Amino acid sequence: MIDMINAAGALSRLSGAGETDLAQAAAMPQMPAAQGAGSSNSFADVMASLGEGVVSNLRVAEENSLAAVRGEVPTRDVVDAIMAGEQSLQTAIAIRDKLVTAYLEIARMQI
């Protein structure tokens, strides 16, 4: 299931010669996952790094759950991992909803 989420994130890559740096234009704070020595801070890169973070959190939660079934991980660690994964997923869904709403508003604009 997590691989399907990861594959869906790969479909949302934006590219083009006229792409602007929307993250800086909107004065968004720098995300730790988006910062790096050679990384550009384009909107697509920020969204991709956030998506990778969500997938990573969900994968850790899934691995901890399976390890708990085998008796290798304490219950508290499993609950923490699941809560972090759930929070990441809810944040990603909220961002997706805001992006869809913004797209629909732009699509309704008269030219």
Backbone torsions as a table, in degrees:
resi	resn	phi	psi	omega
1	MET	NA	-40.3	-180.0
2	ILE	-66.0	-34.4	178.2
3	ASP	-64.2	-33.1	177.3
4	MET	-67.5	-37.5	177.1
5	ILE	-65.1	-41.7	179.1
6	ASN	-63.8	-40.5	179.1
7	ALA	-66.5	-36.5	177.9
8	ALA	-65.9	-35.2	177.6
9	GLY	-66.5	-32.1	179.7
10	ALA	-69.2	-26.5	179.6
11	LEU	-73.4	-19.7	-174.1
12	SER	-92.2	14.6	178.6
13	ARG	-66.6	131.9	177.5
14	LEU	-107.1	138.6	176.1
15	SER	-149.7	159.6	178.4
16	GLY	162.9	156.5	-177.3
17	ALA	-70.1	-29.7	-177.2
18	GLY	-95.1	14.5	-177.5
19	GLU	-67.8	132.9	179.0
20	THR	-104.8	166.1	-179.9
21	ASP	-84.8	88.1	-174.9
22	LEU	-69.2	-30.3	-178.7
23	ALA	-64.7	-41.5	179.0
24	GLN	-76.2	-35.0	-179.9
25	ALA	-64.6	-34.0	179.2
26	ALA	-87.1	1.3	-179.5
27	ALA	57.0	41.3	177.3
28	MET	-75.7	145.2	177.5
29	PRO	-66.8	150.2	179.9
30	GLN	-72.8	127.1	177.5
31	MET	-84.9	140.0	-179.2
32	PRO	-58.6	-35.6	-179.0
33	ALA	-71.1	-24.6	-177.9
34	ALA	-88.0	-14.0	-178.9
35	GLN	-83.0	144.8	177.2
36	GLY	-177.4	167.6	-176.5
37	ALA	-66.9	-43.6	-175.2
38	GLY	-112.9	14.6	-176.5
39	SER	-95.3	139.6	173.7
40	SER	-87.0	155.6	-176.8
41	ASN	-103.9	45.7	177.9
42	SER	-73.6	162.2	-179.0
43	PHE	-58.8	-42.0	179.5
44	ALA	-63.0	-39.4	179.5
45	ASP	-67.6	-40.0	178.8
46	VAL	-64.7	-45.4	179.6
47	MET	-64.7	-38.3	178.5
48	ALA	-65.3	-41.9	-179.6
49	SER	-68.9	-36.2	175.7
50	LEU	-65.5	-40.5	177.3
51	GLY	-63.5	-40.0	177.8
52	GLU	-65.5	-36.1	177.4
53	GLY	-65.1	-40.3	178.0
54	VAL	-64.1	-46.3	179.8
55	VAL	-62.5	-39.6	178.7
56	SER	-63.0	-45.1	178.7
57	ASN	-63.0	-40.7	179.0
58	LEU	-67.5	-37.1	179.1
59	ARG	-66.1	-41.7	177.9
60	VAL	-62.7	-42.8	179.0
61	ALA	-62.3	-41.8	179.5
62	GLU	-65.9	-43.5	179.5
63	GLU	-64.6	-40.6	178.2
64	ASN	-65.8	-37.2	178.7
65	SER	-63.5	-44.6	179.5
66	LEU	-67.4	-36.9	178.0
67	ALA	-67.9	-33.5	177.8
68	ALA	-67.3	-35.6	177.2
69	VAL	-62.9	-35.9	178.0
70	ARG	-80.4	-8.2	178.7
71	GLY	84.5	21.2	-176.3
72	GLU	-96.8	-17.1	-175.0
73	VAL	-127.2	137.0	177.1
74	PRO	-65.1	153.0	-177.6
75	THR	-60.7	-37.4	-178.7
76	ARG	-60.3	-41.5	178.4
77	ASP	-65.0	-37.4	179.0
78	VAL	-65.2	-45.2	-179.9
79	VAL	-63.0	-43.6	178.2
80	ASP	-60.6	-43.9	-179.2
81	ALA	-66.1	-40.9	-179.7
82	ILE	-67.7	-40.5	178.7
83	MET	-64.7	-40.3	177.7
84	ALA	-65.2	-41.8	177.9
85	GLY	-64.4	-41.1	178.9
86	GLU	-65.4	-42.0	179.0
87	GLN	-64.5	-41.0	178.4
88	SER	-63.5	-42.4	-179.5
89	LEU	-66.1	-41.4	178.2
90	GLN	-64.6	-37.4	176.8
91	THR	-65.2	-43.3	179.2
92	ALA	-63.5	-39.2	178.7
93	ILE	-66.2	-40.5	178.4
94	ALA	-64.1	-41.4	178.0
95	ILE	-64.8	-42.6	178.0
96	ARG	-59.7	-44.5	-180.0
97	ASP	-62.2	-41.1	178.2
98	LYS	-65.0	-39.8	178.7
99	LEU	-65.4	-41.3	178.7
100	VAL	-64.8	-42.8	178.5
101	THR	-61.7	-43.8	178.5
102	ALA	-63.5	-41.4	178.5
103	TYR	-62.2	-44.0	-179.0
104	LEU	-65.1	-36.4	176.5
105	GLU	-65.7	-41.6	178.4
106	ILE	-65.7	-39.6	-180.0
107	ALA	-65.6	-29.2	-179.7
108	ARG	-81.1	-12.8	-179.4
109	MET	-63.8	140.5	176.7
110	GLN	-88.1	141.3	-177.8
111	ILE	-94.7	NA	NA
